């Protein structure tokens, strides 16, 4: 659809900087391909992703577990694998990953900012479901004169306030730290795949 094509086109035209805000780290293959192409071009990329405890599906310790409670850990595993494969880019600063966490609040901010010119505000989670099944909306701002640069930077600064950058995949912990029901369910999902 037009929104999906716009997301991919924005990533493809980036020359300096991309900022992506999404609550769930589960990009579709086509988006991941555009991200890797942008990194290969030398574009700086910054992700602002919700911490697993800032996810709507997170089940705190001591509460009854349900299958959807594994989703925050699955997204974290995806992010860990992404970061591990791109560790040199994290170390160089070309790739930044920020984990948003403000205890007691969930994170649902979504958007794509490109080269301080384009800003896409959208309901799309930038995941396979959002790309293939959901009817999503979006507002694309093309700002060649830089009139929206200040408000955009203010918004990004507010998001970064609760989103410290990680320096390596190790900062995301290890799968062995997941609660036992989560490990069991994710192992079963990987096996069935």
MOHUCOR-V611629 format. One record per residue. N is the residue number from 1. RES is the residue in one letter. OMEGA is omega in degrees with one decimal (NA if undefined). D_LAST is the distance of its C-alpha to the last C-alpha in Angstrom with 2 decimals. Layout:
n=N res=RES omega=OMEGA d_last=D_LAST
n=N res=RES omega=OMEGA d_last=D_LAST
This chain:
n=1 res=X omega=-174.8 d_last=27.25
n=2 res=X omega=-179.1 d_last=30.15
n=3 res=X omega=178.6 d_last=28.76
n=4 res=X omega=179.5 d_last=25.59
n=5 res=X omega=178.9 d_last=27.88
n=6 res=X omega=177.1 d_last=30.27
n=7 res=X omega=-178.2 d_last=27.75
n=8 res=X omega=179.1 d_last=26.82
n=9 res=X omega=178.4 d_last=30.54
n=10 res=X omega=179.5 d_last=31.59
n=11 res=X omega=-177.9 d_last=29.27
n=12 res=X omega=-177.8 d_last=30.53
n=13 res=X omega=-177.6 d_last=34.20
n=14 res=X omega=178.5 d_last=34.09
n=15 res=X omega=-176.1 d_last=36.52
n=16 res=X omega=-169.7 d_last=37.13
n=17 res=X omega=173.6 d_last=34.95
n=18 res=X omega=171.2 d_last=31.93
n=19 res=X omega=179.5 d_last=31.25
n=20 res=X omega=176.2 d_last=28.09
n=21 res=X omega=179.7 d_last=27.96
n=22 res=X omega=-179.6 d_last=24.84
n=23 res=X omega=-174.8 d_last=23.89
n=24 res=X omega=178.8 d_last=20.14
n=25 res=X omega=179.3 d_last=18.84
n=26 res=X omega=-175.0 d_last=15.93
n=27 res=X omega=172.5 d_last=17.65
n=28 res=X omega=-178.5 d_last=16.54
n=29 res=X omega=-177.6 d_last=16.42
n=30 res=X omega=177.4 d_last=19.94
n=31 res=X omega=179.0 d_last=21.30
n=32 res=X omega=178.1 d_last=19.87
n=33 res=X omega=178.3 d_last=21.51
n=34 res=X omega=177.7 d_last=24.76
n=35 res=X omega=179.6 d_last=24.68
n=36 res=X omega=176.4 d_last=24.40
n=37 res=X omega=179.0 d_last=27.10
n=38 res=X omega=177.0 d_last=29.31
n=39 res=X omega=178.8 d_last=28.96
n=40 res=X omega=177.0 d_last=29.92
n=41 res=X omega=-179.9 d_last=32.97
n=42 res=X omega=179.1 d_last=34.00
n=43 res=X omega=173.7 d_last=33.30
n=44 res=X omega=-179.1 d_last=33.10
n=45 res=X omega=177.9 d_last=30.11
n=46 res=X omega=174.8 d_last=30.08
n=47 res=X omega=169.1 d_last=27.27
n=48 res=X omega=-172.3 d_last=28.29
n=49 res=X omega=177.5 d_last=25.30
n=50 res=X omega=172.7 d_last=25.54
n=51 res=X omega=-176.9 d_last=25.32
n=52 res=X omega=-179.6 d_last=22.87
n=53 res=X omega=177.3 d_last=26.00
n=54 res=X omega=-178.2 d_last=27.10
n=55 res=X omega=179.2 d_last=24.03
n=56 res=X omega=-175.5 d_last=24.72
n=57 res=X omega=-176.9 d_last=21.86
n=58 res=X omega=177.0 d_last=23.07
n=59 res=X omega=-179.8 d_last=24.22
n=60 res=X omega=177.3 d_last=27.15
n=61 res=X omega=179.0 d_last=27.66
n=62 res=X omega=176.9 d_last=29.48
n=63 res=X omega=-179.0 d_last=28.21
n=64 res=X omega=-178.4 d_last=26.06
n=65 res=X omega=171.4 d_last=22.32
n=66 res=X omega=-171.3 d_last=20.12
n=67 res=X omega=-178.6 d_last=16.41
n=68 res=X omega=176.9 d_last=17.30
n=69 res=X omega=177.6 d_last=19.06
n=70 res=X omega=-175.7 d_last=15.92
n=71 res=X omega=179.2 d_last=15.70
n=72 res=X omega=179.0 d_last=18.58
n=73 res=X omega=176.5 d_last=17.03
n=74 res=X omega=178.6 d_last=13.74
n=75 res=X omega=177.6 d_last=16.17
n=76 res=X omega=176.5 d_last=18.27
n=77 res=X omega=176.6 d_last=15.58
n=78 res=X omega=-179.1 d_last=15.01
n=79 res=X omega=178.8 d_last=18.81
n=80 res=X omega=179.7 d_last=19.28
n=81 res=X omega=177.3 d_last=17.13
n=82 res=X omega=-178.6 d_last=19.05
n=83 res=X omega=-178.7 d_last=22.31
n=84 res=X omega=-178.9 d_last=21.81
n=85 res=X omega=-177.4 d_last=21.33
n=86 res=X omega=-177.5 d_last=24.39
n=87 res=X omega=179.2 d_last=26.54
n=88 res=X omega=178.9 d_last=29.63
n=89 res=X omega=174.0 d_last=29.62
n=90 res=X omega=-178.3 d_last=29.54
n=91 res=X omega=-178.7 d_last=32.37
n=92 res=X omega=-178.1 d_last=34.41
n=93 res=X omega=177.9 d_last=34.09
n=94 res=X omega=177.0 d_last=32.78
n=95 res=X omega=175.9 d_last=29.57
n=96 res=X omega=175.0 d_last=30.07
n=97 res=X omega=179.2 d_last=27.61
n=98 res=X omega=177.5 d_last=29.24
n=99 res=X omega=-178.7 d_last=27.90
n=100 res=X omega=177.5 d_last=29.76
n=101 res=X omega=173.9 d_last=30.82
n=102 res=X omega=-172.3 d_last=33.87
n=103 res=X omega=-178.9 d_last=33.77
n=104 res=X omega=-180.0 d_last=34.03
n=105 res=X omega=174.4 d_last=32.73
n=106 res=X omega=-176.6 d_last=29.43
n=107 res=X omega=180.0 d_last=28.63
n=108 res=X omega=-179.4 d_last=27.95
n=109 res=X omega=-177.8 d_last=29.82
n=110 res=X omega=177.2 d_last=28.39
n=111 res=X omega=177.6 d_last=30.10
n=112 res=X omega=177.8 d_last=30.49
n=113 res=X omega=-175.1 d_last=33.79
n=114 res=X omega=171.3 d_last=34.72
n=115 res=X omega=179.9 d_last=37.82
n=116 res=X omega=177.0 d_last=39.93
n=117 res=X omega=-176.4 d_last=40.36
n=118 res=X omega=176.1 d_last=37.40
n=119 res=X omega=177.7 d_last=35.91
n=120 res=X omega=175.7 d_last=33.18
n=121 res=X omega=-169.8 d_last=33.05
n=122 res=X omega=171.9 d_last=30.22
n=123 res=X omega=-177.3 d_last=28.21
n=124 res=X omega=178.5 d_last=25.05
n=125 res=X omega=-177.6 d_last=22.56
n=126 res=X omega=175.9 d_last=21.50
n=127 res=X omega=-177.8 d_last=17.84
n=128 res=X omega=179.3 d_last=15.73
n=129 res=X omega=178.8 d_last=16.97
n=130 res=X omega=-179.1 d_last=20.48
n=131 res=X omega=-170.9 d_last=20.39
n=132 res=X omega=-172.2 d_last=19.00
n=133 res=X omega=-171.7 d_last=20.05
n=134 res=X omega=169.8 d_last=22.74
n=135 res=X omega=-174.6 d_last=26.38
n=136 res=X omega=176.3 d_last=27.42
n=137 res=X omega=177.9 d_last=30.82
n=138 res=X omega=175.6 d_last=32.21
n=139 res=X omega=179.7 d_last=35.59
n=140 res=X omega=176.3 d_last=36.15
n=141 res=X omega=174.1 d_last=39.22
n=142 res=X omega=-170.6 d_last=40.74
n=143 res=X omega=-177.2 d_last=43.41
n=144 res=X omega=-179.1 d_last=45.25
n=145 res=X omega=177.7 d_last=48.27
n=146 res=X omega=-177.7 d_last=46.44
n=147 res=X omega=-179.3 d_last=47.75
n=148 res=X omega=-176.3 d_last=44.51
n=149 res=X omega=179.9 d_last=43.87
n=150 res=X omega=179.1 d_last=45.51
n=151 res=X omega=178.4 d_last=43.69
n=152 res=X omega=179.3 d_last=40.30
n=153 res=X omega=177.1 d_last=41.00
n=154 res=X omega=178.4 d_last=42.23
n=155 res=X omega=178.7 d_last=39.01
n=156 res=X omega=177.4 d_last=36.90
n=157 res=X omega=178.3 d_last=39.26
n=158 res=X omega=177.1 d_last=38.78
n=159 res=X omega=-177.9 d_last=34.98
n=160 res=X omega=-177.4 d_last=35.39
n=161 res=X omega=179.7 d_last=37.79
n=162 res=X omega=-174.0 d_last=35.03
n=163 res=X omega=176.9 d_last=32.55
n=164 res=X omega=178.3 d_last=33.42
n=165 res=X omega=173.2 d_last=31.89
n=166 res=X omega=-178.5 d_last=29.79
n=167 res=X omega=178.7 d_last=30.88
n=168 res=X omega=177.5 d_last=27.78
n=169 res=X omega=179.8 d_last=24.17
n=170 res=X omega=180.0 d_last=25.79
n=171 res=X omega=179.2 d_last=27.29
n=172 res=X omega=-179.8 d_last=23.93
n=173 res=X omega=-179.2 d_last=23.93
n=174 res=X omega=-178.9 d_last=21.22
n=175 res=X omega=-178.2 d_last=18.12
n=176 res=X omega=178.9 d_last=20.25
n=177 res=X omega=178.9 d_last=22.46
n=178 res=X omega=174.6 d_last=20.03
n=179 res=X omega=-175.2 d_last=21.30
n=180 res=X omega=179.6 d_last=20.11
n=181 res=X omega=178.8 d_last=18.47
n=182 res=X omega=179.1 d_last=16.46
n=183 res=X omega=-178.5 d_last=15.38
n=184 res=X omega=-178.8 d_last=14.45
n=185 res=X omega=-179.7 d_last=12.37
n=186 res=X omega=176.1 d_last=10.54
n=187 res=X omega=179.1 d_last=9.99
n=188 res=X omega=178.2 d_last=8.63
n=189 res=X omega=179.3 d_last=6.18
n=190 res=X omega=-179.8 d_last=5.20
n=191 res=X omega=-177.2 d_last=5.46
n=192 res=X omega=179.4 d_last=3.79
n=193 res=X omega=NA d_last=0.00
